[in-house]
Amino acid sequence: MEQVAVIGAGSWGTALAMVLANNQHNVNVWSHREDQVNEINHHHTNSKYLPDVKLPSNLVANADIQEAVENAKAILLVVPTKAIREVCRKLRPFINTNQTLIHASKGIEPETHKRISEMIEDELGEGVHDQLVVLSGPSHAEEVALKQPTTVTVSSYHLKSAEIAQDLFMNEHFRVYTNEDVVGVEIGGALKNIIALGAGISDGLGYGDNAKAALITRGLAEIARLGTQLNANPLTFAGLTGVGDLIVTCTSQHSRNWRAGNMLGRGYVLQDVLDQMGMVVEGVRTTKAAYQLSQKLNIPMPITEGLYELLFDEKDPKHVVDDLMNRGKTKELEDLSSFL
């Protein structure tokens, strides 16, 4: 039994906190919202994010970040990409070298083009390099909270840190693999949200399974193309944090990115979509970052480019699809050389 702090009380943070609590760890969830803290502590619910789910009694909430991480063996960071730096600055005075730092956020920072772990190191210092672990994979919070079978990956530059995270989370409902490819795990987890937006748009336009299968497959090629340029292991993209996460995010209505894309495909404008979602849609911000990075590195990513034009240049969704379908001829196997 360990003391674990979870920083972030959204749907994914709460679901992962439940896994830890079900494994008999003492879990302290930090939220900046007093009303949410009170609801978790007094009613054992988090109704905005996981309605109709009862939280374990050994899961408590705290609005004081110092108290939340005090005596914690591990700290799990589950906040939106745009909040990573601010939250890390709050954490910095209270962490120590004996703690394992796990993050389960998925995104890339626009302008800097940094992955989450790089952002965390920027704010907490290079000394945390070997303490950092990435948790990623095909996993909807709603299903994890209901103890439906789920499999994820944890990755770290230091295998022992990954194994600590594996031991904390693994149980009969939640299987955890280790993977030493931090770059590939983070890139796969971030970029699949872009393709999920596209899958939602395709469905919103009324296109069928053929179109979505093509989008997922060609999207995977784009992810691998960029990832391998950043020195990721290409085999990672054939695993849980690549094709696995891509499938679940592109095909389920649980996916915020799919739902947002679906609304865009049906004619909603971006700001109205974001307002109605009421939760962060990571794929929007990641599309901007990935597009910028692909331009900087001169890597062809036509799906990402088309979605960038749709999101930020207000290009008509059907015109984006038409442009993708009318691109010049190419050879599929040459274009999938990232996997070889």
C-alpha positions as CSV (number, residue, x, y, z in Angstrom):
1,M,0.0,0.0,0.0
2,E,1.5,3.3,-1.1
3,Q,0.6,7.0,-0.8
4,V,-0.1,8.4,-4.3
5,A,-1.0,12.0,-5.4
6,V,-3.1,12.6,-8.5
7,I,-2.8,16.1,-9.9
8,G,-5.9,16.8,-11.9
9,A,-9.5,15.7,-11.2
10,G,-10.9,15.5,-14.7
11,S,-12.4,12.2,-16.1
12,W,-9.0,10.6,-16.9
13,G,-7.3,11.7,-13.7
14,T,-10.3,10.4,-11.6
15,A,-10.4,7.1,-13.5
16,L,-6.7,6.5,-12.9
17,A,-7.1,7.5,-9.3
18,M,-9.8,4.8,-9.0
19,V,-7.4,2.2,-10.4
20,L,-4.9,3.2,-7.8
21,A,-7.5,3.2,-5.0
22,N,-8.8,-0.2,-6.1
23,N,-5.3,-1.5,-5.8
24,Q,-5.5,-0.4,-2.1
25,H,-3.2,2.6,-2.4
26,N,-4.1,5.8,-0.5
27,V,-4.9,8.3,-3.1
28,N,-5.0,12.1,-2.7
29,V,-6.5,13.9,-5.7
30,W,-5.7,17.6,-6.2
31,S,-8.2,20.0,-7.8
32,H,-8.1,23.8,-7.9
33,R,-11.9,23.8,-7.6
34,E,-13.2,23.8,-4.0
35,D,-16.7,22.6,-5.1
36,Q,-15.2,19.6,-6.8
37,V,-13.0,18.7,-3.8
38,N,-16.1,18.9,-1.5
39,E,-18.2,16.7,-3.8
40,I,-15.5,14.0,-3.9
41,N,-14.9,14.1,-0.2
42,H,-18.5,14.3,1.0
43,H,-20.4,12.4,-1.8
44,H,-17.7,10.2,-3.3
45,T,-18.7,11.3,-6.8
46,N,-17.2,13.5,-9.5
47,S,-20.5,14.0,-11.4
48,K,-19.3,16.5,-14.1
49,Y,-16.7,14.1,-15.4
50,L,-17.8,10.6,-14.4
51,P,-21.6,10.7,-13.8
52,D,-23.1,7.7,-11.9
53,V,-19.8,6.4,-10.8
54,K,-19.1,5.9,-7.0
55,L,-15.5,6.6,-5.9
56,P,-13.6,4.4,-3.5
57,S,-13.5,5.6,0.1
58,N,-9.6,5.6,0.1
59,L,-9.7,8.2,-2.6
60,V,-9.8,11.7,-1.2
61,A,-9.5,15.2,-2.7
62,N,-7.5,18.3,-1.7
63,A,-7.4,21.9,-2.9
64,D,-3.9,22.4,-1.4
65,I,-1.3,21.0,-3.7
66,Q,1.4,20.8,-1.0
67,E,-0.9,18.6,1.2
68,A,-1.9,16.5,-1.8
69,V,1.7,15.5,-2.6
70,E,3.0,15.3,1.0
71,N,4.5,11.8,1.7
72,A,3.5,10.6,-1.8
73,K,5.7,7.8,-3.2
74,A,4.4,8.7,-6.7
75,I,2.8,11.8,-8.3
76,L,0.5,11.3,-11.2
77,L,0.1,14.4,-13.4
78,V,-3.2,14.4,-15.4
79,V,-3.9,18.0,-16.6
80,P,-4.4,19.5,-20.0
81,T,-1.2,20.2,-22.0
82,K,-1.8,24.0,-21.7
83,A,-1.8,23.7,-17.9
84,I,1.4,21.5,-17.6
85,R,3.8,24.3,-17.0
86,E,1.7,26.3,-14.6
87,V,0.9,23.2,-12.5
88,C,4.6,22.1,-12.5
89,R,5.6,25.5,-11.1
90,K,3.2,24.9,-8.3
91,L,4.6,21.5,-7.7
92,R,8.3,22.3,-7.8
93,P,8.8,23.3,-4.2
94,F,7.2,20.1,-2.9
95,I,8.7,17.3,-4.9
96,N,11.8,15.2,-4.0
97,T,14.2,12.8,-5.8
98,N,12.6,9.8,-4.2
99,Q,9.2,10.2,-5.9
100,T,8.2,8.7,-9.2
101,L,6.6,11.3,-11.5
102,I,4.1,9.9,-13.9
103,H,2.2,11.8,-16.5
104,A,-0.9,10.7,-18.4
105,S,-1.5,13.8,-20.6
106,K,-1.3,13.7,-24.4
107,G,-0.2,16.6,-26.5
108,I,2.5,18.7,-28.0
109,E,3.1,22.4,-27.1
110,P,2.7,24.9,-30.0
111,E,5.6,27.1,-30.8
112,T,8.2,25.1,-28.7
113,H,7.0,21.8,-30.2
114,K,7.9,20.1,-27.0
115,R,6.5,16.8,-25.7
116,I,4.9,16.7,-22.2
117,S,8.0,15.1,-20.5
118,E,10.2,17.9,-22.0
119,M,7.8,20.5,-20.7
120,I,7.9,18.9,-17.2
121,E,11.8,18.8,-17.3
122,D,11.8,22.5,-18.3
123,E,9.8,23.4,-15.2
124,L,11.1,20.9,-12.6
125,G,14.7,20.6,-13.8
126,E,16.8,18.0,-15.6
127,G,17.2,16.2,-12.2
128,V,13.8,14.6,-12.7
129,H,14.8,12.9,-16.0
130,D,15.0,9.4,-14.6
131,Q,12.0,9.9,-12.3
132,L,9.6,10.6,-15.2
133,V,7.2,8.0,-16.6
134,V,4.7,8.3,-19.4
135,L,1.4,6.4,-19.2
136,S,-0.5,6.0,-22.4
137,G,-2.6,3.7,-24.5
138,P,-6.1,2.9,-25.7
139,S,-8.1,3.8,-22.7
140,H,-11.4,5.7,-22.2
141,A,-11.9,7.0,-18.7
142,E,-15.5,5.9,-18.7
143,E,-14.6,2.2,-19.3
144,V,-11.7,2.3,-16.9
145,A,-13.9,3.6,-14.1
146,L,-16.3,0.7,-14.7
147,K,-13.4,-1.8,-14.5
148,Q,-13.7,-2.9,-18.1
149,P,-10.6,-4.6,-19.5
150,T,-8.0,-2.0,-20.5
151,T,-4.3,-2.3,-21.5
152,V,-1.8,0.6,-21.4
153,T,1.9,1.2,-21.6
154,V,4.3,3.0,-19.2
155,S,7.5,4.3,-20.6
156,S,10.6,5.9,-19.0
157,Y,14.3,6.5,-19.7
158,H,14.9,4.6,-16.5
159,L,13.4,1.1,-16.5
160,K,13.1,1.0,-12.7
161,S,10.8,4.0,-12.8
162,A,8.5,2.4,-15.4
163,E,8.4,-0.8,-13.3
164,I,7.3,1.2,-10.2
165,A,4.5,2.7,-12.2
166,Q,3.6,-0.7,-13.6
167,D,3.4,-2.2,-10.1
168,L,1.2,0.7,-8.9
169,F,-1.4,0.3,-11.6
170,M,-1.5,-3.2,-12.7
171,N,-4.5,-5.4,-11.7
172,E,-6.9,-7.9,-13.3
173,H,-8.8,-5.1,-15.1
174,F,-5.9,-2.8,-16.0
175,R,-2.9,-4.5,-17.6
176,V,0.3,-2.5,-17.9
177,Y,3.2,-3.1,-20.3
178,T,6.6,-1.3,-20.2
179,N,8.2,0.3,-23.2
180,E,11.6,2.2,-23.2
181,D,10.6,4.4,-26.2
182,V,9.5,7.6,-24.4
183,V,9.5,9.6,-27.6
184,G,7.4,7.2,-29.6
185,V,4.9,6.7,-26.7
186,E,4.4,10.4,-26.3
187,I,4.2,11.2,-30.1
188,G,1.7,8.4,-30.7
189,G,-0.5,9.5,-27.8
190,A,-0.5,13.1,-28.9
191,L,-0.9,12.8,-32.7
192,K,-3.7,10.2,-32.6
193,N,-5.9,13.0,-31.4
194,I,-5.4,14.8,-34.7
195,I,-6.5,11.8,-36.7
196,A,-9.5,11.3,-34.3
197,L,-10.7,14.9,-35.2
198,G,-10.4,13.9,-38.8
199,A,-12.4,10.6,-38.2
200,G,-15.1,12.6,-36.5
201,I,-15.3,15.1,-39.3
202,S,-15.5,12.2,-41.8
203,D,-18.5,10.7,-39.9
204,G,-20.1,14.2,-39.5
205,L,-19.9,14.6,-43.3
206,G,-21.8,11.3,-43.7
207,Y,-18.9,9.3,-45.2
208,G,-18.7,5.6,-44.5
209,D,-16.3,3.0,-43.1
210,N,-14.1,3.0,-46.2
211,A,-13.2,6.7,-45.7
212,K,-12.5,6.2,-42.0
213,A,-10.4,3.1,-42.5
214,A,-8.3,5.1,-45.0
215,L,-8.0,8.0,-42.7
216,I,-6.8,5.9,-39.8
217,T,-4.3,4.0,-41.9
218,R,-2.9,7.0,-43.6
219,G,-2.9,8.9,-40.3
220,L,-0.8,6.2,-38.8
221,A,1.7,6.6,-41.6
222,E,1.9,10.4,-40.8
223,I,2.4,9.7,-37.1
224,A,5.2,7.2,-37.8
225,R,6.8,9.6,-40.3
226,L,7.1,12.4,-37.8
227,G,7.9,10.1,-34.9
228,T,10.8,8.4,-36.5
229,Q,12.2,11.7,-37.6
230,L,12.3,12.5,-33.9
231,N,14.1,9.2,-33.2
232,A,11.2,7.2,-32.0
233,N,11.2,3.4,-32.5
234,P,8.9,2.7,-35.5
235,L,7.6,-0.5,-33.8
236,T,6.1,1.6,-31.1
237,F,3.5,2.9,-33.6
238,A,2.4,-0.7,-34.3
239,G,1.7,-1.1,-30.5
240,L,-0.8,0.1,-27.9
241,T,0.2,3.7,-28.0
242,G,0.2,3.8,-31.8
243,V,-2.4,1.8,-33.7
244,G,-4.2,0.8,-30.5
245,D,-4.8,4.3,-29.2
246,L,-5.6,5.4,-32.8
247,I,-8.4,2.8,-33.2
248,V,-10.1,3.5,-29.9
249,T,-10.0,7.3,-30.3
250,C,-11.1,7.3,-33.9
251,T,-14.0,4.9,-33.5
252,S,-15.7,5.7,-30.2
253,Q,-18.2,8.4,-29.1
254,H,-16.4,8.4,-25.8
255,S,-13.6,10.3,-27.6
256,R,-13.8,14.1,-27.1
257,N,-11.7,14.5,-30.3
258,W,-14.1,12.4,-32.3
259,R,-17.1,14.2,-31.0
260,A,-15.6,17.6,-31.7
261,G,-14.7,16.5,-35.2
262,N,-18.2,15.1,-35.8
263,M,-19.7,18.5,-34.9
264,L,-17.2,20.3,-37.3
265,G,-18.2,17.9,-40.0
266,R,-21.9,18.7,-39.4
267,G,-21.2,22.4,-39.9
268,Y,-20.5,23.8,-36.5
269,V,-17.7,26.4,-36.2
270,L,-14.8,25.6,-34.0
271,Q,-15.5,28.0,-31.1
272,D,-19.1,26.8,-30.8
273,V,-17.8,23.2,-30.7
274,L,-15.3,24.0,-27.9
275,D,-18.0,25.9,-26.0
276,Q,-20.4,23.0,-26.2
277,M,-17.8,20.4,-25.3
278,G,-17.1,22.0,-22.0
279,M,-13.8,20.0,-21.7
280,V,-10.4,20.4,-23.3
281,V,-10.1,18.9,-26.9
282,E,-6.4,18.3,-27.1
283,G,-6.4,17.5,-30.8
284,V,-7.0,21.2,-31.7
285,R,-3.9,22.5,-30.0
286,T,-1.8,19.5,-31.1
287,T,-2.8,20.0,-34.7
288,K,-1.3,23.4,-34.6
289,A,1.9,22.1,-32.9
290,A,2.3,19.1,-35.3
291,Y,1.6,21.3,-38.4
292,Q,4.3,23.8,-37.3
293,L,6.7,21.0,-36.6
294,S,6.1,19.2,-39.9
295,Q,6.8,22.5,-41.7
296,K,9.9,23.1,-39.7
297,L,11.3,19.6,-40.4
298,N,9.9,19.5,-44.0
299,I,7.9,16.3,-43.3
300,P,4.8,15.8,-45.5
301,M,1.7,15.4,-43.3
302,P,-1.2,16.1,-45.6
303,I,-4.0,15.0,-43.2
304,T,-2.5,17.2,-40.4
305,E,-2.1,20.1,-42.9
306,G,-5.7,19.8,-44.1
307,L,-7.0,19.8,-40.5
308,Y,-4.9,22.8,-39.7
309,E,-6.5,24.7,-42.6
310,L,-9.9,23.6,-41.4
311,L,-9.4,24.6,-37.8
312,F,-7.4,27.8,-38.1
313,D,-8.0,29.0,-41.7
314,E,-11.7,28.1,-41.7
315,K,-11.5,25.9,-44.8
316,D,-14.6,24.0,-45.6
317,P,-14.4,20.3,-44.4
318,K,-15.5,18.9,-47.7
319,H,-12.9,20.9,-49.6
320,V,-10.2,19.4,-47.2
321,V,-11.4,15.9,-48.1
322,D,-11.4,16.7,-51.8
323,D,-7.9,18.0,-51.7
324,L,-6.7,14.9,-49.9
325,M,-8.3,12.6,-52.4
326,N,-6.9,14.6,-55.3
327,R,-3.2,14.6,-54.2
328,G,-0.6,13.3,-56.6
329,K,0.1,9.6,-57.0
330,T,2.5,7.8,-54.7
331,K,3.5,4.3,-53.7
332,E,2.1,2.9,-50.5
333,L,5.0,0.8,-49.4
334,E,7.5,3.5,-50.0
335,D,5.3,5.8,-48.0
336,L,5.2,3.3,-45.1
337,S,9.0,2.9,-45.0
338,S,9.0,4.4,-41.5
339,F,8.0,1.0,-40.2
340,L,11.0,-0.8,-41.9
